[in-house]
Amino acid sequence: MALPRPDMEAFGCSTLLPLLFLLLSPPLLALSDAQAASIARRQLLTFHGNSFDFLNDFEFDISINVDIRNPRLKLAYNALQAWKKAIFSDPTNFTSNWVGHDVCAYNGIFCAPSLDDPSIQVVAGVDFNGADLAGFIPIEIGLLNDTAFLHVNSNRFCGVLPSSLSSLTLLHELDVSNNRLVGPFPSVVLDLSALKYLDLRFNNFEGPLPPKLFDKDLDALFLNDNRFASNIPENLGNSTVSVLVLANNKFEGSIPKTIGRMKSTLNEIILSNNGFTGCLPDEIGSLSELTVLDASFNSFSGVLPETLASLRKLESLNIAHNMLTGIVPGSVCGIKSLGNFKLSDNYFKGAASECTSRSDLVFDDKGNCFLERGQQKSRKACAPVQDQPIICHHADGTKCDIDMTPPPVYSPPPPRLYSRPTPLPSPIFSPPPPVHSPPPPNAVVSPPDPYNILPPVRGFNYASPPPPQYPGYN
């Protein structure tokens, strides 16, 4: 027997549904950071205090008054009607045709012959990208267990990902980016055995990453622009991803040396704007397929590993805004495929001639300690870092090799000499490329009660990848 629908206040999306429809007539109001944090706390407290998150404990009592003889489409009808009830703002009328028995004709729903019985149709995919829907994702989503891709980016879904998502055993791509989802890393995705593409960017997920994440057979992993905070698990090197984006979080510690084991798969890695420390590990030089490396806006120290010269496919290297020093090796600047090399705002004291003589290399060295180059730091600013040896400790107790005089001694790392500004997000060189839509309308002053307003769209609207080449689905 279906449980009664939980109070919408449990999801922190609103308190009084009737008021929402009155509030939707003027432009939507923006949430302040404090209001968003308060809503997130309410969502998490209520989620952990209730036991309704089971597939058999549905959130909505859906009456089937249409004739659907295909049992799988009947389950899909249940799921989609429940989801429609969980949507309390649909400004573009995206779900207006979600009526009647023909769920395959609903906006955003894609059907295909079943993998195990081609004579019947099933819901093979869901794509709500950019629909500006506000609400939450109901438990009934677990009834869509023939679905291979679920794309809901650039909406305003809040709350948590329900554990019933684990019933989608064929799910190949999950994109919930650019919403207002909260909580720790959603462990339910770890149970999705067919998952290859995971996109959680531009949400409010927080806390550490589970090591099991890097044991999954994924091809692409986007975690940027959340509130994740922890060291990167040591089993990073077990990952099979070709694209890894961790930018704009609160990660810290050093990069595990196991990264070198990703040499046959990793094409692009974005680490920018976190709190990473220590040396860039020599093992990065083993990543023979790497084309993009962005480690900017962190606190990496030591010298640039000469092993980077082995990255014969590298096209873009960004190590700006760190505390790196020494001489930039000519072997790195000599990588023929390298077109952009940004090392501004570090403490390098020089660079090989290959770096400054190549006409086909964009070489940005501003804000360093070069003697005969313009726009450099003063000698006074450079001396405390250049004159003090640096020891980079790794988790295994080893240290990186430092090419400095006097010889290295065991001492604490040098103090931070500048306050890292908050940068604009660096371009993310990864599929899908962002499409810069017009920005949302200017926010107006929020009313005193923060729970009667809708969360704003965050980030940019952008397209998900095309439907997967999944066996049996065309």
ABEGO torsion letter per residue (X at the ends): XBBBBBBAAAAGABABAAAAAAAAABBBBBBBAAAAAAAAAAAAAAAAABAABBAABBABBBBBABBBABAAAAAAAAAAAAAAAABABBAAGAAAABBEABAAABBGBBBBBBAABAABBBBABBBABGAGBBEBBBAAAAABAABABBBABGBABBEBBBAAAAABAABABBBABGBABBEBBBAAAAABAABABBBABGBABBEBBBAAAAABBBABBBABGBABBEBBBAAAAABABABBBABGBABBEBBBAAAAAAAAABABBBABGBABBEBBBAAAAABAABABBBABGBABBEBBBAAAAABAABABBBABGBABBEBBBAAAAABAABABBBABGBABAEBBAAAAABAABBBBABGBABAABBGBBBAAAAAAAAABBBBBBBAAGBBBBBBBOBBBBBBBBBBBABBBBBBBBBBBBBOBBBBBBBBBBBBBBBBABAAABBBBBBEBBBBBBBBBBBBGBX
